[in-house]
Amino acid sequence: MADAASVIGRRALTSLVAGAGGLAAGLFTLGLAAWMRRARSGAEAMDAGATLHEASPTAAPTGPGEPPVIPAGLAGITDAATGLFNEQFFAVILDKRVSAARRGLRPLSVVLLEVVTGLGDGASSPADPKAVAGGLLETLRDADTACRLDDGRFAVMLEDTPESGAVWTVERVRRRLAEQQTGLTTWAGVACYPAHAFDASHILAQAGTALTAAKDWHQDRIEVAAVPDD
């Protein structure tokens, strides 16, 4: 009887240990799954802009004068006339880019660009937006982001780029556009994190003020935002 009781006791202890191990494994699996969901969610949030950028905002080519064909899945965040990302996308991604620049202690430049034709004739009008978009995409790096705003202006975010690099990039865009079409006038306003602003709304406002100053000139002009007073 004692031997039987001992056997039963050992079996009960074995079952208890096995059950505890199974419970621990189950809890670990659930915890791992939850952690993976959080990690996935965080990665998706952090990489949203990069993923969309890698998808390429460029519209599929069409015949002359025909509207661009927007790739499936991008219609809600792209400009119908150019295929570039639109203002809604720009507003979201700019905030994320500034946050990433802050964490990485890297500069980020924002450029507002306006291109017109016929200024010398006294009757200027906006340049062909598709031509401007093409010039931007041919000049910018893969890491940079070009957008067309609702008012027809173009906005560019230049990763890891101080104001001097931004000015040179805009000059390259201006030259590229001038090679493609004569009679264009290019105005640009440049603002850089952290030299001119510390948050997305302020850096955009600074770039807008610089663009307004550039438009006071009756010729191509790149203006850099003023350094704020301490």
Residue pairs with C-beta under 8 A, 6 or more apart in sequence:
44 51
46 96
46 100
48 92
48 93
48 96
49 92
49 93
49 96
49 97
49 145
52 74
52 77
52 85
52 89
52 93
53 142
53 143
53 145
55 71
55 73
55 74
56 71
57 74
57 77
57 78
57 83
57 84
57 85
57 146
58 83
58 84
58 137
59 68
59 69
59 70
59 71
59 78
59 82
59 83
60 68
60 69
60 70
60 71
60 83
61 68
62 68
62 69
67 80
67 81
68 80
68 81
68 82
68 83
68 130
70 78
70 80
70 83
76 88
77 85
77 86
77 88
77 89
78 84
78 85
78 86
78 89
79 85
79 86
79 129
79 147
79 148
81 129
81 130
81 148
82 129
82 130
82 132
82 133
82 148
83 133
84 133
84 136
84 137
84 146
84 147
84 148
84 154
85 93
85 145
85 146
85 147
85 148
86 147
86 148
86 149
86 150
87 147
87 148
87 149
87 150
87 155
89 147
90 145
90 147
90 149
90 155
90 157
91 200
93 145
93 157
94 110
94 157
94 200
94 203
94 204
95 200
97 108
97 145
97 157
97 159
97 200
98 108
98 193
98 199
98 200
98 203
100 106
101 107
101 108
101 160
101 193
101 194
102 193
102 194
102 198
106 159
106 160
107 160
107 161
107 162
107 163
107 192
107 193
107 194
107 195
108 157
108 158
108 159
108 160
108 161
108 192
108 193
108 203
109 157
109 158
109 161
109 162
109 163
109 165
109 166
109 190
109 191
109 192
109 193
110 155
110 156
110 157
110 158
110 190
110 191
110 192
110 193
110 203
110 204
110 207
111 155
111 156
111 158
111 166
111 169
111 170
111 188
111 189
111 190
111 207
112 153
112 154
112 155
112 188
112 189
112 204
112 207
112 208
112 210
112 211
113 132
113 136
113 153
113 154
113 155
113 156
113 170
113 173
113 186
113 187
113 188
113 211
114 126
114 152
114 153
114 154
114 186
114 187
114 188
114 211
114 215
115 126
115 127
115 132
115 154
115 177
115 184
115 185
115 186
115 187
116 124
116 125
116 126
116 127
116 184
116 185
116 187
117 124
117 125
117 126
117 127
117 181
117 183
117 184
117 185
118 124
118 125
118 183
119 183
119 185
119 218
120 183
120 185
124 185
126 152
127 177
127 181
127 184
128 181
129 148
129 152
131 177
131 180
131 181
132 154
132 177
133 146
133 148
133 154
134 180
135 173
135 176
135 177
135 180
136 146
136 154
136 156
136 173
137 146
138 176
139 169
139 172
139 173
139 176
140 146
140 156
140 158
140 169
140 173
141 159
143 159
143 160
144 156
144 157
144 158
144 159
144 161
144 169
145 156
145 157
146 154
146 155
146 156
147 154
147 155
147 156
147 157
148 154
148 155
149 155
153 211
155 207
156 169
158 165
158 166
158 169
161 169
161 192
162 192
162 195
163 190
163 191
163 192
163 195
163 196
163 224
166 190
166 192
167 190
167 222
167 224
170 186
170 188
170 190
170 222
171 222
173 186
174 186
174 188
174 220
174 222
177 184
177 186
178 184
178 186
185 219
185 220
186 220
186 221
187 211
187 214
187 215
187 217
187 220
187 221
187 222
188 210
188 211
188 214
188 221
188 222
188 223
189 206
189 207
189 208
189 209
189 210
189 211
189 212
189 213
189 214
189 223
189 225
190 207
190 210
190 222
190 223
190 224
190 225
191 197
191 203
191 204
191 206
191 207
191 210
191 224
191 225
192 203
192 224
192 225
193 203
195 227
196 203
196 206
196 225
196 226
196 227
196 228
197 203
197 205
197 206
197 225
197 228
206 225
206 226
207 225
209 225
209 226
210 223
210 224
210 225
210 226
211 223
213 223
214 221
214 222
214 223
215 221
